[in-house]
Amino acid sequence: MISRINRSLVTSHRYGPCFRTAQTYASSTVAMNQEKLHPLPTKMEHISYTPGCDASDLSMSHSPLPSVTSNDVLIQVEYSGVGGTDLAQRRGNFNPKPGSLDHHLIMGLEVSGIVAQVGDEVTDFQEGDRVAALLYGGGYSQYAVAPQQQVLEVPDNLSLAQAAAIPENFWTVYANLFEPAFGNLCEKPEEKTLLVHGGTGGIGSTALLLSKALGVNKVITTVSSPEKMEAAQRFGADVVINYTETDFVEEVKEATQGKGADVILCFLGGDYTPRNVEALAPFGRLIQLGLRRGKEVTFDFKLLMNKWGMMTGGHLRPRTLEQKEATRNALREHVLPLLKSGALDAPEIMDVSRLDEAGKAHEMLEEGKVVGKIVLKSWCEGTATV
């Protein structure tokens, strides 16, 4: 069942000038006025950047709407998620492949919004549906296009702001932690321990929420401050380690009676790699999502072999359409029912800002201030269309 445009309220710690005040935006009338299907313009607003630029260099531009092929869903973007991959792309370290379509060169890998148009072969969605979508690019804009296999319906009890935090985070976490070829937490989760580095960001908080909702026995996370320790407990962590004060390897060993973590989710790499291998349980799996501390690593491979351990992990962008669809279908089957029932908490939105404030959102992320997720609002009162 696809839910049509039926507004729910945005929950956030702060609202950008787009919303005037949180109290004003919390009224259903304002929300409905700001989230409605608009007549299709000839051009859309979006964020432009030059690879290698600073956050302050992000700027607004106008371009034609992306073309819709027979398998595509055109989405009027209400919110776009802001994540670490966007920072890497802005810096020139995670670029679309040569020859990509113009709209794929626009930053942004996840959106929520309202279906504005569908291709002839689209069967699951129609105009007016509330959806979230995983993109190859093009999220920081007023319109984005995605193949129907990468589009997910939004439950009525989720706001579109919350839904914008689902695609990149939930696709990434579910694929890497639960699919059998990778983390395999779907097999006997009640017997396993998971270690998540950075458990209060978008990926980290999703990993905590999802793993607890899907029955993982013990979830451990590392954070950098007392405030983030409190947030990690809110997201469901059983053990929270302040890595600025204690050695996470020792703490993991103590929390598991010397065994170690069955699965470790890490986006750091570099000098964390040998420590992760040390903290790994026998037959454990180290899932690498990023390399923020460096791609050149040195560790004792024999220690990994002695543990019969495994290192894996990867990004979504290179995955095939069929692989992304398989993850979407798994989310439909295993995760959406939990969101609908309330057994899985909705993503926590720390900040909602205007699209033209994308640079400030990047700065917040770079400063490590984010707990949960930042999203950008594409349509504000008085937004011009061409």
C-alpha positions in Angstrom: 0.0 0.0 0.0 1.4 3.4 -1.0 0.5 6.4 1.2 -0.6 9.4 -0.8 0.3 13.0 0.1 -0.8 13.0 3.7 1.4 15.4 5.7 2.9 14.5 9.1 4.8 16.9 11.2 8.6 17.5 11.1 10.4 16.8 14.3 13.7 18.6 14.7 16.0 20.3 17.2 16.3 23.4 15.1 14.6 24.9 12.1 16.3 27.1 9.6 14.8 30.5 8.5 12.7 28.7 6.0 10.4 27.7 8.8 10.3 31.0 10.7 9.9 29.2 14.1 9.5 25.6 15.2 6.1 26.4 16.7 4.8 28.0 13.4 6.0 25.1 11.3 4.5 22.6 13.7 1.0 23.6 12.7 -0.5 21.3 10.1 -1.6 24.2 8.0 1.9 25.5 7.5 3.2 22.0 6.9 0.6 21.3 4.2 1.2 24.6 2.5 4.9 23.9 2.3 4.5 20.3 1.1 2.2 20.3 -1.9 2.6 19.2 -5.4 3.6 22.1 -7.6 3.0 22.6 -11.4 6.2 21.4 -13.1 8.4 24.4 -14.0 10.8 24.5 -16.9 13.8 24.9 -14.6 14.7 24.0 -11.1 16.9 25.4 -8.4 19.8 23.3 -7.2 23.2 23.6 -5.5 26.3 23.9 -7.6 29.9 23.3 -6.6 33.4 22.9 -8.1 35.2 19.7 -6.9 37.8 20.7 -4.3 35.9 23.8 -3.1 35.2 24.8 0.4 31.7 24.5 2.0 31.3 28.3 1.7 31.6 28.0 -2.1 28.4 26.1 -2.5 26.0 28.2 -4.5 22.5 28.2 -6.0 21.9 27.6 -9.8 19.1 26.9 -12.2 18.9 24.0 -14.6 16.3 22.2 -16.7 14.5 19.4 -14.9 16.0 15.9 -15.4 14.4 13.8 -18.1 12.2 10.9 -17.2 12.7 7.6 -18.9 10.3 4.7 -18.9 11.7 3.2 -15.7 12.1 6.5 -13.8 10.2 8.3 -11.0 10.5 12.1 -11.0 10.3 13.4 -7.4 9.5 16.9 -6.3 12.1 17.0 -3.6 10.9 18.2 -0.2 14.0 17.3 1.8 17.5 16.1 0.9 19.8 14.3 3.3 23.3 15.6 4.1 26.0 13.0 4.7 29.7 12.4 4.8 29.7 11.2 1.2 28.5 14.6 0.1 31.6 16.1 1.8 33.9 13.7 0.0 32.2 14.6 -3.3 32.6 18.3 -2.7 36.3 17.8 -1.9 36.7 15.9 -5.2 37.3 12.5 -3.6 34.0 10.7 -4.6 33.1 11.8 -8.1 30.4 10.5 -10.4 31.8 8.4 -13.2 32.9 10.2 -16.5 30.0 10.7 -18.9 27.4 10.9 -16.1 24.1 12.7 -16.9 24.0 16.4 -15.9 21.7 15.9 -13.0 23.9 13.2 -11.6 26.7 15.8 -11.3 24.5 17.7 -8.7 25.4 16.7 -5.1 23.1 14.6 -3.0 22.4 10.9 -2.8 19.1 10.8 -0.9 15.8 12.6 -1.0 12.2 12.5 0.2 9.3 14.1 -1.5 6.2 13.7 -3.7 6.0 11.8 -6.9 5.6 14.4 -9.7 5.7 12.1 -12.7 6.4 8.5 -13.6 7.7 6.7 -16.7 5.6 4.3 -18.7 7.0 1.2 -17.1 6.7 2.3 -13.5 4.2 0.0 -11.7 4.7 0.7 -8.0 4.3 4.4 -7.8 2.0 7.2 -9.1 1.7 11.0 -8.9 1.1 12.2 -5.4 2.8 9.3 -3.5 5.0 10.2 -0.6 8.4 8.6 -1.2 12.1 8.5 -0.3 14.7 7.6 -2.9 18.3 6.6 -3.2 20.0 8.5 -6.0 23.2 8.3 -8.0 23.3 12.1 -7.7 21.0 15.1 -7.9 19.6 15.4 -4.4 20.4 19.0 -3.6 17.7 20.3 -5.9 14.0 20.9 -6.3 13.5 17.8 -8.5 15.3 14.5 -8.7 14.9 11.4 -10.7 15.4 7.8 -9.6 14.8 4.4 -11.1 11.7 2.8 -9.5 13.8 0.1 -8.0 15.5 2.7 -5.7 12.3 4.3 -4.5 10.6 3.4 -1.2 7.2 4.4 0.0 7.0 6.5 3.2 4.8 5.3 6.1 2.1 7.7 7.2 3.6 8.0 10.7 6.9 9.4 9.3 7.4 13.0 8.3 9.1 13.7 5.0 12.0 15.3 6.9 12.5 12.0 8.8 12.1 10.0 5.5 15.0 11.9 3.9 17.3 10.3 6.4 16.3 6.8 5.3 17.8 6.1 1.8 21.6 6.5 2.1 21.7 5.4 5.8 19.3 2.5 5.8 20.4 1.1 2.4 24.1 1.3 3.5 23.6 -0.1 7.0 21.2 -2.9 6.0 23.4 -4.0 3.1 26.6 -4.0 5.0 25.5 -5.3 8.4 22.6 -7.7 7.6 23.1 -9.1 4.1 24.7 -12.6 4.3 27.7 -11.7 2.1 28.8 -8.9 4.5 27.9 -8.5 8.2 25.4 -11.3 8.2 23.7 -10.1 11.4 20.5 -11.5 10.0 21.8 -15.0 11.1 21.3 -15.6 14.8 21.5 -11.9 15.8 20.5 -12.8 19.4 24.0 -14.4 19.8 26.1 -11.6 18.3 27.8 -8.4 19.5 28.2 -5.4 17.2 30.7 -2.6 17.5 29.8 0.7 15.7 32.3 3.5 15.6 30.8 6.9 15.7 27.3 5.9 16.9 25.7 9.3 16.8 26.0 10.4 13.2 23.7 9.5 10.4 25.2 6.0 9.6 26.1 5.3 13.3 22.7 6.2 14.8 21.0 4.1 12.0 23.2 1.2 12.8 22.3 1.4 16.5 18.6 1.8 15.9 18.3 -0.9 13.3 20.5 -3.5 15.0 18.6 -3.3 18.2 15.2 -3.4 16.4 16.3 -6.5 14.5 17.4 -8.3 17.6 21.2 -8.0 17.9 22.1 -9.1 21.4 24.7 -6.5 22.4 25.5 -3.2 20.6 28.6 -1.3 21.5 29.6 2.1 20.2 32.4 4.7 20.4 31.8 8.4 20.7 33.8 11.5 21.6 31.9 13.3 24.4 29.6 12.9 27.3 26.8 14.5 25.3 27.2 12.0 22.5 27.3 9.2 25.0 23.9 10.2 26.2 22.6 10.4 22.5 24.1 6.9 21.8 22.2 5.4 24.7 19.0 7.1 23.3 19.7 5.4 20.0 19.9 2.0 21.7 23.5 1.3 22.5 24.1 -1.2 25.3 27.7 -0.1 25.9 29.0 3.4 25.1 32.7 4.1 25.0 34.2 7.6 25.1 37.3 6.9 22.9 39.0 10.2 24.1 39.2 8.7 27.6 39.6 5.0 27.3 41.0 2.4 24.8 38.0 1.0 22.9 39.8 -2.4 22.3 40.1 -3.0 26.0 36.5 -1.8 26.7 35.2 -4.1 23.9 37.1 -7.1 25.4 35.8 -6.3 28.8 32.2 -6.0 27.6 32.4 -9.3 25.8 34.2 -11.3 28.5 37.3 -11.3 26.3 35.7 -12.6 23.1 35.5 -9.4 21.0 32.9 -8.1 18.6 31.4 -10.4 16.0 30.9 -7.5 13.6 32.6 -4.1 13.6 31.3 -1.2 11.5 34.0 1.4 10.8 34.4 4.4 8.5 37.9 5.4 9.7 40.5 3.0 8.4 44.1 4.1 8.8 45.5 3.4 12.3 42.1 2.1 13.5 42.4 -1.0 11.3 44.9 -3.0 13.5 42.9 -2.1 16.6 39.7 -3.2 15.0 41.3 -6.6 14.1 42.4 -6.9 17.7 38.9 -6.2 18.9 37.3 -8.7 16.5 35.9 -12.0 17.8 36.8 -15.4 16.3 35.1 -15.7 12.9 34.3 -11.9 13.2 33.7 -9.5 10.3 35.2 -6.1 9.9 32.9 -3.9 7.8 34.7 -0.9 6.3 32.5 2.0 5.1 35.1 4.8 4.8 38.7 5.7 5.2 38.7 9.0 7.0 42.0 8.2 8.8 43.7 7.0 5.7 43.5 4.3 3.0 47.1 3.1 3.6 46.9 0.6 6.5 49.3 -1.8 8.2 48.1 -4.6 10.4 49.0 -8.1 11.4 47.3 -10.2 8.8 48.2 -13.4 10.7 46.0 -12.2 13.6 43.1 -11.9 11.2 43.8 -15.4 9.8 44.1 -16.9 13.3 40.7 -15.5 14.1 39.3 -16.8 10.7 38.2 -13.2 10.4 36.9 -11.3 7.4 37.2 -7.8 6.1 34.6 -6.4 3.7 32.3 -3.4 3.1 31.7 -0.9 0.4 29.8 2.0 -1.1 26.3 2.0 -2.6 27.1 4.0 -5.8 29.0 1.2 -7.6 26.4 -1.4 -6.8 24.1 -2.6 -9.6 20.5 -1.6 -10.0 19.5 -5.2 -9.1 21.6 -5.1 -5.9 20.1 -1.8 -4.8 16.6 -3.2 -5.6 17.3 -6.3 -3.5 18.2 -4.1 -0.5 15.1 -1.9 -1.1 12.9 -5.0 -1.1 14.6 -6.2 2.1 13.8 -2.8 3.7 10.2 -3.2 2.6 10.0 -6.6 4.2 12.0 -6.2 7.4 12.2 -2.5 8.2 9.1 -0.7 7.0 6.8 -2.8 9.2 8.9 -1.9 12.3 8.8 1.8 11.4 5.0 1.6 10.9 4.4 -0.1 14.2 6.8 2.1 16.2 9.0 -0.8 17.1 11.8 1.0 15.3 12.2 4.7 16.1 12.2 7.2 13.2 15.6 8.8 12.3 16.4 11.7 14.6 16.7 15.0 12.7 19.0 17.5 14.3 18.7 20.3 11.8 16.4 21.4 9.0 17.9 24.1 6.8 17.1 25.8 3.5 18.6 24.4 0.4 20.7 27.6 0.0 22.2 26.9 3.5 23.9 23.7 2.3 27.3 25.2 2.9 26.5 25.7 6.6 25.2 22.2 6.8 28.5 20.9 5.5 30.4 23.0 8.0 28.3 21.5 10.9 29.1 18.0 9.6 32.8 18.8 9.3 33.0 20.2 12.8 31.6 16.9 14.2 28.6 18.7 15.8 25.9 16.5 14.3 23.9 14.1 16.3 21.5 12.2 14.0 20.9 13.8 10.6 20.8 17.2 8.9 18.4 17.7 6.0 17.8 20.5 3.6 14.4 21.8 2.7 14.1 22.4 -1.1 10.8 24.3 -1.1 10.2 27.3 1.2 7.5 29.9 1.3 8.3 32.3 -1.5 10.5 29.9 -3.5 10.7 31.0 -7.1 10.3 28.6 -10.0 11.2 29.4 -13.6 
